[in-house]
Amino acid sequence: MSNFNTTIFDFNSKPDISSWRVVNDSVMGGVSEGNFKTNATDHGVFYGKVSTQNNGGFSSLRYRFSSIEIKNFTEVVLRVKGDGKQYQFRVKDSLKNSHSFVAVFQTTNQWQTIIIKLSDMYPAFRGKKLQIKNFSSAVIEEIAFLIANKKTEAFKLEIDKLYFQ
């Protein structure tokens, strides 16, 4: 991607969503069920139910891609419509890293434009904040949405587009 194209993903263009992957807490014995699809209004929909049974409690939606250069950008913009719940937006600057850089955001039942300063995204691994510096990379290789509110709950997050500015 060039510096002129800041869009990470725009669901309105009827894109191929096969590179998006749901990863639930089943990787560690949990029973949460997340799903992903596009809807009739051309939005991505991440939905399901988080369960805290068997020490579970999360569902995530991940999108991996070839490295995108972002050194000229300071913010990521999410155009989303949630369900009133809290979510995390995550980025990885290298797929080799086990940790992600995290920003927490609160949704409403309306469409929102959420602007996240990249430098405010903190490093975390398995829910624990790490003692390393906040995001400062010139590239990213993965983005993700995660819900993990420490309770059993249904969720639904519609995604319109994601871009850097």
MARBA-3410 file (N, C-alpha, C, O; in Angstrom, 1 decimal):
165
0.8,-1.2,0.0,0.0,0.0,0.0,0.9,1.2,0.0,1.9,1.3,0.7 ~ 0.4,2.2,-0.7,1.2,3.5,-0.8,0.7,4.4,0.4,-0.3,4.1,1.0 ~ 1.5,5.5,0.6,1.1,6.4,1.6,-0.2,7.2,1.2,-0.8,7.8,2.0 ~ -0.6,7.1,-0.1,-1.8,7.8,-0.5,-3.0,7.1,-0.2,-4.1,7.7,-0.1 ~ -2.9,5.8,0.0,-4.1,5.0,0.4,-4.0,4.6,1.8,-3.2,3.8,2.2
-4.8,5.3,2.6,-4.8,5.1,4.1,-5.8,4.1,4.5,-5.8,3.7,5.7 ~ -6.6,3.6,3.6,-7.7,2.7,4.0,-7.1,1.3,4.4,-6.3,0.7,3.6 ~ -7.5,0.8,5.5,-7.1,-0.6,5.9,-8.2,-1.5,5.3,-7.8,-2.6,4.6 ~ -9.4,-1.2,5.5,-10.5,-2.0,4.9,-11.8,-1.2,4.9,-12.1,-0.5,5.8 ~ -12.5,-1.4,3.7,-13.8,-0.7,3.5,-14.8,-1.7,3.1,-14.7,-2.2,1.9
-15.7,-2.0,3.9,-16.7,-3.1,3.6,-17.7,-2.7,2.5,-18.3,-3.5,1.9 ~ -17.8,-1.4,2.3,-18.8,-0.9,1.3,-18.4,-1.3,-0.2,-19.2,-1.3,-1.1 ~ -17.1,-1.6,-0.3,-16.6,-2.0,-1.7,-16.8,-3.5,-2.0,-16.3,-4.0,-2.9 ~ -17.6,-4.1,-1.1,-17.9,-5.6,-1.3,-16.6,-6.4,-1.4,-16.5,-7.2,-2.4 ~ -15.7,-6.3,-0.5,-14.4,-6.9,-0.5,-14.5,-8.4,-0.2,-15.5,-8.9,0.4
-13.5,-9.1,-0.5,-13.3,-10.5,-0.1,-12.9,-10.5,1.4,-12.0,-9.8,1.8 ~ -13.7,-11.1,2.2,-13.5,-11.1,3.7,-12.8,-12.4,4.2,-12.7,-12.7,5.4 ~ -12.3,-13.2,3.3,-11.8,-14.5,3.7,-10.5,-14.4,4.5,-10.1,-15.4,5.1 ~ -9.9,-13.3,4.5,-8.6,-13.1,5.3,-9.0,-12.7,6.7,-8.0,-12.7,7.6 ~ -10.2,-12.4,7.1,-10.6,-12.1,8.4,-10.8,-13.5,9.1,-11.5,-14.3,8.6
-10.3,-13.6,10.4,-10.4,-14.8,11.1,-11.0,-14.5,12.6,-10.5,-13.6,13.2 ~ -11.9,-15.4,13.0,-12.4,-15.3,14.4,-11.5,-16.2,15.2,-11.4,-17.4,14.8 ~ -11.0,-15.8,16.3,-10.3,-16.6,17.3,-11.0,-16.4,18.6,-11.1,-15.3,19.2 ~ -11.6,-17.5,19.1,-12.3,-17.5,20.4,-11.4,-18.1,21.5,-10.3,-18.6,21.2 ~ -11.9,-18.0,22.7,-11.2,-18.6,23.8,-11.1,-20.1,23.8,-10.5,-20.7,24.7
-11.7,-20.7,22.8,-11.5,-22.2,22.7,-10.1,-22.6,22.6,-9.7,-23.8,22.8 ~ -9.2,-21.7,22.1,-7.8,-22.0,22.0,-7.2,-22.3,23.4,-6.1,-22.8,23.5 ~ -7.9,-21.9,24.5,-7.5,-22.2,25.8,-8.5,-22.9,26.7,-8.5,-22.8,27.9 ~ -9.5,-23.6,26.0,-10.5,-24.3,26.7,-11.8,-23.7,26.9,-12.7,-24.3,27.4 ~ -12.0,-22.4,26.5,-13.2,-21.7,26.7,-14.3,-22.1,25.7,-14.0,-22.9,24.8
-15.5,-21.6,25.8,-16.6,-22.0,25.0,-17.3,-20.8,24.3,-18.4,-20.9,23.9 ~ -16.6,-19.6,24.3,-17.2,-18.5,23.6,-17.4,-18.8,22.1,-16.6,-19.5,21.5 ~ -18.4,-18.1,21.5,-18.6,-18.3,20.1,-18.8,-17.0,19.4,-19.8,-16.3,19.5 ~ -17.7,-16.7,18.6,-17.8,-15.5,17.8,-17.9,-15.9,16.3,-17.5,-16.9,15.9 ~ -18.6,-15.0,15.5,-18.8,-15.2,14.1,-18.5,-13.9,13.4,-18.5,-12.8,14.0
-18.3,-14.0,12.1,-18.1,-12.9,11.2,-18.8,-13.1,9.9,-18.7,-14.1,9.3 ~ -19.4,-12.0,9.4,-20.1,-12.1,8.1,-20.2,-10.7,7.6,-20.0,-9.7,8.3 ~ -20.7,-10.5,6.3,-21.1,-9.2,5.8,-22.6,-9.2,5.8,-23.2,-10.3,5.6 ~ -23.2,-8.1,6.0,-24.7,-8.0,6.0,-25.2,-7.3,4.7,-24.4,-7.0,3.8 ~ -26.5,-7.2,4.6,-27.2,-6.7,3.4,-26.8,-5.2,3.2,-27.0,-4.7,2.0
-26.4,-4.5,4.2,-26.0,-3.1,4.0,-24.5,-2.9,3.8,-23.9,-1.8,4.0 ~ -23.8,-4.0,3.5,-22.4,-4.0,3.2,-21.5,-3.5,4.3,-20.6,-2.7,4.1 ~ -21.8,-4.1,5.5,-20.9,-3.9,6.6,-20.4,-5.2,7.1,-21.1,-6.2,7.0 ~ -19.2,-5.2,7.7,-18.8,-6.4,8.4,-19.5,-6.5,9.7,-19.7,-5.5,10.4 ~ -19.9,-7.7,10.2,-20.6,-7.9,11.4,-19.9,-9.0,12.2,-19.8,-10.2,11.8
-19.3,-8.6,13.4,-18.6,-9.5,14.3,-19.6,-9.7,15.4,-20.0,-8.7,16.1 ~ -20.1,-10.9,15.7,-21.2,-11.1,16.6,-21.0,-12.5,17.3,-20.3,-13.4,16.8 ~ -21.7,-12.7,18.3,-21.7,-14.0,19.0,-22.0,-13.9,20.5,-22.8,-13.0,20.9 ~ -21.4,-14.8,21.2,-21.7,-14.8,22.7,-20.3,-15.1,23.4,-19.7,-16.1,23.0 ~ -20.0,-14.3,24.3,-18.8,-14.6,25.2,-19.3,-15.3,26.4,-20.3,-15.0,27.0
-18.6,-16.4,26.7,-18.9,-17.2,27.9,-17.6,-17.2,28.8,-16.5,-17.3,28.3 ~ -17.9,-17.1,30.1,-16.7,-17.2,31.1,-16.5,-18.6,31.6,-15.7,-18.9,32.4 ~ -17.3,-19.6,31.0,-17.1,-21.0,31.4,-15.7,-21.5,31.1,-15.1,-21.0,30.1 ~ -15.2,-22.4,31.8,-13.9,-23.1,31.5,-12.8,-22.1,31.4,-11.9,-22.2,30.6 ~ -12.9,-21.0,32.3,-11.8,-20.0,32.3,-11.7,-19.2,31.0,-10.7,-18.7,30.7
-12.8,-19.2,30.2,-12.8,-18.4,29.0,-13.2,-17.0,29.2,-13.2,-16.5,30.3 ~ -13.6,-16.4,28.1,-14.1,-15.0,28.3,-13.7,-14.0,27.2,-13.8,-12.8,27.4 ~ -13.4,-14.5,26.0,-13.1,-13.6,24.9,-13.4,-14.2,23.6,-13.5,-15.4,23.4 ~ -13.7,-13.2,22.6,-13.8,-13.6,21.2,-13.1,-12.4,20.5,-13.2,-11.3,20.9 ~ -12.3,-12.8,19.4,-11.6,-11.8,18.7,-11.8,-12.0,17.2,-12.1,-13.1,16.7
-11.6,-10.9,16.4,-11.7,-10.9,15.0,-10.4,-10.3,14.5,-10.1,-9.2,14.8 ~ -9.7,-11.1,13.7,-8.3,-10.7,13.3,-8.2,-10.6,11.8,-8.8,-11.4,11.0 ~ -7.5,-9.6,11.3,-7.2,-9.4,9.9,-5.7,-9.2,9.7,-5.1,-8.2,10.2 ~ -5.1,-10.2,9.1,-3.6,-10.1,8.8,-3.4,-9.8,7.3,-4.2,-10.1,6.5 ~ -2.3,-9.1,7.1,-2.0,-8.7,5.7,-0.5,-8.5,5.6,0.2,-8.5,6.6
-0.1,-8.2,4.3,1.3,-7.9,4.1,1.6,-6.5,4.8,0.6,-5.7,5.0 ~ 2.8,-6.3,5.3,3.1,-5.1,6.0,2.6,-3.8,5.4,2.8,-3.6,4.2 ~ 1.9,-3.0,6.2,1.5,-1.7,5.7,2.3,-0.6,6.4,2.5,-0.6,7.6 ~ 2.9,0.3,5.6,3.7,1.3,6.1,2.8,2.4,6.6,1.9,2.9,5.9 ~ 3.0,2.8,7.9,2.1,3.9,8.5,2.9,5.0,9.1,2.4,5.7,9.9
4.2,5.1,8.7,5.0,6.1,9.4,4.5,7.6,9.2,4.9,8.4,10.0 ~ 3.7,7.8,8.2,3.2,9.2,8.0,1.9,9.4,8.7,1.3,10.5,8.5 ~ 1.4,8.5,9.5,0.1,8.6,10.1,0.2,8.5,11.7,1.1,7.9,12.2 ~ -0.7,9.2,12.3,-0.7,9.2,13.8,-1.9,8.6,14.4,-1.9,8.4,15.6 ~ -3.0,8.4,13.6,-4.2,7.9,14.2,-4.8,6.8,13.3,-4.6,6.8,12.1
-5.6,6.0,13.9,-6.4,5.0,13.2,-7.9,5.4,13.5,-8.2,5.8,14.6 ~ -8.7,5.4,12.4,-10.1,5.8,12.5,-11.0,4.5,12.3,-10.8,3.8,11.3 ~ -11.9,4.3,13.2,-12.8,3.2,13.1,-14.2,3.7,12.9,-14.7,4.5,13.7 ~ -14.9,3.3,11.9,-16.3,3.6,11.7,-17.1,2.4,12.0,-17.1,1.5,11.2 ~ -17.7,2.4,13.2,-18.4,1.2,13.8,-19.7,1.5,14.4,-20.0,2.7,14.7
-20.5,0.5,14.5,-21.8,0.6,15.2,-21.8,-0.6,16.2,-21.9,-1.7,15.8 ~ -21.8,-0.3,17.5,-21.8,-1.3,18.5,-23.1,-1.6,19.2,-24.2,-1.2,18.6 ~ -23.0,-2.2,20.3,-24.2,-2.6,21.1,-24.2,-2.0,22.5,-24.8,-2.5,23.4 ~ -23.4,-1.0,22.7,-23.3,-0.4,24.0,-22.2,-1.0,24.9,-22.0,-0.6,26.0 ~ -21.5,-2.0,24.3,-20.4,-2.7,25.1,-19.0,-2.1,24.8,-18.8,-1.4,23.8
-18.1,-2.5,25.6,-16.7,-2.1,25.5,-16.0,-3.1,24.6,-16.1,-4.3,24.8 ~ -15.1,-2.6,23.7,-14.3,-3.5,22.9,-12.9,-3.0,22.9,-12.6,-1.9,23.4 ~ -12.0,-3.8,22.4,-10.6,-3.5,22.2,-10.3,-3.5,20.7,-10.8,-4.3,20.0 ~ -9.6,-2.5,20.3,-9.0,-2.5,18.9,-7.5,-2.8,19.1,-6.9,-2.1,20.0 ~ -6.9,-3.7,18.4,-5.6,-4.1,18.6,-4.8,-4.0,17.2,-5.3,-4.3,16.2
-3.5,-3.7,17.3,-2.6,-3.8,16.2,-1.4,-4.6,16.6,-0.9,-4.6,17.7 ~ -0.8,-5.2,15.6,0.5,-5.9,15.7,1.4,-5.3,14.6,1.1,-5.2,13.5 ~ 2.6,-4.9,15.1,3.6,-4.4,14.1,4.4,-5.5,13.4,5.0,-5.3,12.4 ~ 4.3,-6.7,14.1,5.0,-7.9,13.5,4.2,-9.1,14.0,3.9,-9.3,15.1 ~ 3.9,-10.0,13.0,3.3,-11.3,13.4,4.2,-12.2,14.3,3.7,-13.1,14.9
5.4,-11.9,14.3,6.4,-12.6,15.1,6.2,-12.3,16.6,6.6,-13.1,17.5 ~ 5.6,-11.2,16.9,5.4,-10.8,18.3,4.2,-11.5,18.9,3.2,-11.7,18.2 ~ 4.3,-11.9,20.2,3.1,-12.5,20.8,2.2,-11.4,21.3,1.0,-11.7,21.5 ~ 2.7,-10.2,21.6,1.9,-9.1,22.2,1.2,-8.3,21.1,1.7,-8.3,19.9 ~ 0.2,-7.6,21.4,-0.5,-6.6,20.6,-0.4,-5.3,21.3,-0.1,-5.2,22.4
-0.8,-4.3,20.5,-0.9,-2.9,21.1,-2.4,-2.6,21.1,-3.1,-2.9,20.1 ~ -2.9,-2.2,22.2,-4.4,-2.1,22.5,-4.9,-0.7,22.8,-4.2,0.1,23.4 ~ -6.1,-0.5,22.3,-6.9,0.7,22.7,-8.3,0.2,23.0,-8.9,-0.6,22.2 ~ -8.8,0.6,24.1,-10.2,0.3,24.5,-11.1,1.3,24.1,-10.9,2.5,24.2 ~ -12.3,0.9,23.5,-13.3,1.9,23.1,-14.7,1.4,23.5,-15.0,0.2,23.6
-15.5,2.4,23.8,-16.9,2.1,24.3,-17.8,2.4,23.1,-17.7,3.4,22.4 ~ -18.8,1.5,22.8,-19.7,1.6,21.7,-21.0,2.2,22.2,-21.4,2.1,23.4 ~ -21.8,2.7,21.3,-23.2,3.1,21.5,-24.0,2.2,20.6,-23.5,1.3,19.9 ~ -25.3,2.5,20.5,-26.1,1.8,19.5,-26.3,2.6,18.3,-27.2,2.3,17.5 ~ -25.4,3.5,18.1,-25.4,4.4,16.9,-24.1,4.2,16.1,-23.1,3.7,16.7
-24.0,4.7,14.9,-22.7,4.7,14.2,-21.8,5.7,14.8,-22.3,6.8,15.2 ~ -20.6,5.3,15.0,-19.6,6.2,15.6,-18.3,6.2,14.8,-18.0,5.3,14.1 ~ -17.7,7.4,14.8,-16.3,7.5,14.3,-15.4,7.6,15.5,-15.4,8.6,16.1 ~ -14.6,6.5,15.7,-13.7,6.5,16.8,-12.3,6.7,16.3,-11.8,6.0,15.4 ~ -11.6,7.7,16.9,-10.3,8.1,16.5,-9.3,7.7,17.6,-9.5,8.1,18.8
-8.4,6.9,17.3,-7.4,6.4,18.3,-6.0,6.8,17.9,-5.5,6.6,16.8 ~ -5.3,7.5,18.8,-3.9,7.9,18.6,-3.1,6.6,18.7,-3.1,5.9,19.7 ~ -2.3,6.4,17.7,-1.5,5.2,17.7,-0.5,5.2,18.9,-0.2,4.1,19.5 ~ 0.0,6.3,19.2,1.0,6.4,20.3,0.3,6.2,21.7,1.1,5.9,22.7 ~ -1.0,6.2,21.8,-1.7,5.8,23.0,-2.0,4.3,23.2,-2.4,3.9,24.2
-1.7,3.6,22.1,-2.0,2.1,22.2,-0.9,1.4,23.0,0.3,1.5,22.7 ~ -1.3,0.7,24.1,-0.4,0.1,25.0,-0.2,-1.4,24.7,-1.1,-2.0,24.1 ~ 1.0,-1.9,25.0,1.3,-3.3,24.8,0.7,-4.2,25.8,0.7,-3.9,27.0 ~ 0.1,-5.3,25.3,-0.5,-6.3,26.2,-0.4,-7.7,25.6,-0.3,-7.9,24.4 ~ -0.4,-8.7,26.5,-0.3,-10.1,26.1,-1.2,-10.8,27.1,-1.1,-10.8,28.3
-2.2,-11.6,26.6,-3.2,-12.3,27.4,-3.8,-11.5,28.5,-3.9,-12.0,29.6 ~ -4.2,-10.3,28.1,-4.9,-9.4,29.1,-4.0,-8.7,30.1,-4.6,-7.9,30.9 ~ -2.7,-8.9,30.0,-1.8,-8.2,30.9,-1.0,-7.1,30.2,-0.5,-7.3,29.1 ~ -1.0,-5.9,30.8,-0.3,-4.8,30.2,1.2,-5.1,30.4,1.6,-5.5,31.5 ~ 2.0,-4.9,29.4,3.4,-5.1,29.4,4.2,-3.9,29.7,3.8,-2.8,29.5
5.4,-4.1,30.3,6.3,-2.9,30.7,7.2,-2.6,29.5,8.4,-2.6,29.7 ~ 6.7,-2.4,28.4,7.5,-1.9,27.2,6.7,-0.7,26.7,5.6,-0.4,27.1 ~ 7.4,0.1,25.8,6.8,1.4,25.3,5.5,1.1,24.5,5.4,0.1,23.9 ~ 4.7,2.2,24.4,3.5,2.2,23.6,3.9,2.0,22.1,5.1,2.1,21.7 ~ 2.9,1.9,21.3,3.1,1.7,19.9,3.9,2.8,19.3,3.6,4.0,19.5
4.9,2.5,18.5,5.7,3.5,17.8,6.3,3.0,16.5,7.2,3.6,16.0 ~ 5.8,1.9,16.0,6.3,1.3,14.8,5.9,2.1,13.5,5.0,2.9,13.5 ~ 6.6,1.8,12.4,6.3,2.4,11.1,5.5,1.5,10.3,5.1,1.9,9.2 ~ 5.2,0.3,10.8,4.4,-0.7,10.0,3.5,-1.4,10.9,3.6,-1.5,12.1 ~ 2.4,-2.0,10.3,1.6,-3.0,11.0,1.3,-4.2,10.0,1.4,-4.1,8.8
1.1,-5.3,10.7,0.8,-6.5,9.9,-0.5,-7.2,10.3,-0.9,-8.2,9.7 ~ -1.2,-6.7,11.4,-2.4,-7.3,11.8,-3.2,-6.2,12.6,-2.7,-5.4,13.3 ~ -4.5,-6.3,12.4,-5.5,-5.5,13.2,-6.5,-6.5,13.8,-6.7,-7.6,13.3 ~ -7.1,-6.2,14.9,-8.0,-7.1,15.5,-9.0,-6.3,16.4,-8.7,-5.2,16.9 ~ -10.2,-6.9,16.5,-11.2,-6.4,17.5,-11.3,-7.5,18.5,-11.3,-8.7,18.1
-11.5,-7.2,19.8,-11.7,-8.2,20.8,-12.7,-7.7,21.8,-12.8,-6.5,22.1 ~ -13.5,-8.7,22.3,-14.4,-8.4,23.4,-14.1,-9.3,24.5,-14.0,-10.5,24.3 ~ -13.9,-8.8,25.7,-13.5,-9.6,26.9,-13.8,-8.7,28.1,-12.9,-8.2,28.8 ~ -15.1,-8.7,28.4,-15.5,-7.8,29.5,-15.7,-8.6,30.9,-16.4,-8.1,31.8 ~ -15.1,-9.8,31.0,-15.2,-10.6,32.2,-16.6,-11.0,32.6,-16.9,-11.1,33.8
-17.5,-11.2,31.6,-18.8,-11.6,31.9,-19.4,-12.3,30.6,-19.0,-12.1,29.5 ~ -20.4,-13.2,30.9,-21.1,-13.8,29.8,-22.1,-12.8,29.2,-22.9,-12.2,29.9 ~ -22.0,-12.7,27.9,-22.8,-11.7,27.2,-22.8,-11.9,25.7,-21.8,-12.4,25.1 ~ -24.0,-11.6,25.1,-24.0,-11.6,23.6,-23.4,-10.3,23.1,-23.4,-9.3,23.9 ~ -22.9,-10.3,21.9,-22.3,-9.0,21.4,-22.5,-8.9,19.9,-22.8,-9.9,19.2
-22.5,-7.7,19.4,-22.6,-7.4,18.0,-21.9,-6.1,17.7,-22.2,-5.1,18.2 ~ -20.9,-6.1,16.8,-20.2,-5.0,16.3,-20.2,-4.9,14.8,-19.7,-5.8,14.2 ~ -20.8,-3.9,14.3,-20.8,-3.7,12.8,-19.6,-2.8,12.5,-19.3,-1.8,13.2 ~ -19.0,-3.1,11.4,-17.8,-2.4,11.0,-18.0,-1.9,9.5,-18.3,-2.6,8.6 ~ -17.8,-0.5,9.4,-18.0,0.1,8.1,-16.7,0.2,7.4,-16.5,-0.4,6.3
-15.7,0.9,8.0,-14.4,1.0,7.4,-13.4,1.4,8.5,-13.7,1.8,9.6 ~ -12.1,1.2,8.2,-11.0,1.4,9.0,-9.9,2.1,8.2,-9.6,1.6,7.1 ~ -9.3,3.2,8.7,-8.3,3.8,7.9,-7.4,4.6,8.9,-7.7,4.9,10.0 ~ -6.2,5.0,8.3,-5.2,5.8,9.0,-5.3,7.2,8.6,-5.7,7.5,7.4 ~ -5.0,8.1,9.5,-4.9,9.6,9.1,-3.8,10.2,9.8,-3.5,11.4,9.6
END
